[in-house]
Amino acid sequence: MMPAGQDSFDAIVLGAGGAGLMCAATAGQRGKRVLVIDHADQAGKKILISGGGRCNFTNIHTAPDRYLSANPHFAKSALGRYTAADFLALVERHGIAWHEKTLGQLFCDGSARQIVAMLLNECDAGGVTIHLNHAITSISHADGHYRVAHGDRLAIAPALVIATGGPSIPKMGATGFAYDLARQFGLKVVEPRPALVPLTLGGEDLLFRALSGVSAEVIARHRKTAFREAALLTHRGLSGPAILQISSYWRHGESISLDFLPDQPAGWLTEAKRTRARITIMTALRGLLPDRLADVLADRLGLVGDLGNIPDRKLQEAEQRLRGWTFTPNGTEGFAKAEVTIGGIATADLSSQTMEARRVPGLHAIGEAVDVTGWLGGYNFQWAWASGWAAGQAL
Ligand code: FDA
């Protein structure tokens, strides 16, 4: 079908998520004529479901080393120029009440809807045109202009911004569209995989699935990376913040370890033998961990009888195991359950200042579509705001 109407803009932003809206508002308020196109029926759908409906919109400890990317330096420029404090100032200008929950994570007191409304107001202030419910049917580039066919219209602009996110949570409208488009223009894509995602267990670890619902504070480790937070045992394997964090570093075939004794000084078990010789390992563990977990761990350690009758060496070995309990997950719960996608449009092909493709003038990529992935806790939205702002300044 031929498009019925043709509209000219300075920039076309594909995707009305956090990154796209921030980019459009920034460019619009600089006097640029901006069009945002999204196939969803609502803007900012992932913002609406984020943080349990309260949106963990940034993290005051944002720093480049809390992001994963093939180029760990790429995010520095954008994160340095548009900071958590900048976004917080915007939130406050809009009168949105907020609080710090834990570990620097900032949430709305009220609802994530306030963040979407704020971004839409900012777009409005920049005269941005937003077309929702519009499927993008074709994109071409000739004579210095991008032509985007969407719905029954054709939009033309010298700049195009890819802000269509990654494929995590496909039922929310998430797609791999950004990667197809990037490849169409000759950009490379770092293999996307699910991140901030529960891990699944099989084999010998299956026993732990019987503990579904039990959680404990642990230190989760993958090589030199460690997170101290809660781990949750599920009917499929492992979840909870500590596991989601470490999942971003884990790859198929690798192991992770959990320290079930994060607060106990070294030698805790041999010390317990001296002070409470009559108790079993199970009882000692029950004093620290949920009973069901303590029982399974004690059972797996296989040391029966009172501590007083167990040689120190055996107790030291048991303590070592409890401090580095190894799991070899057999997979993840996949993109259907992943909070974000790791990998994406290769940063090597983009300017870290402007997010513009080095060899394709006018083409930009921002947000989750790009190979920059933050920790759990507001870091991913901060990347969406910062990269969106950087591109918005450059359009
Ligand atoms: P985002 O995915 O938000 O937006 C992309 C837009 O493009 C969407 O509107 C989509 O409809 C549109 N689109 C996709 N394909 C298209 C196509 N083919 N045609 C047209 N439009 C298309 N982060 C954080 O920092 N704090 C938090 O509290 C949370 N919580 C959270 C909870 C849950 C359940 C999830 C799934 C994720 C989070 N996140 C998070 C991560 C955060 O949501 C994510 O990093 C950002 O939304 C990424 O913003 P983008 O704008 O890049 O993509």
Residues whose N, C-alpha, C, O or C-beta is under 5 A from the ligand:
A	BS01	FDA	G15 A16 G17 G18 A19 G20 I37 D38 H39 A40 G44 K46 I49 S50 G51 C55 N56 H134 I136 A163 T164 G165 G166 I169 M172 G173 A174 T175 F177 A338 E339 V340 I366 G367 E368 A369 G377 G378 Y379 N380 F381 Q382 A384
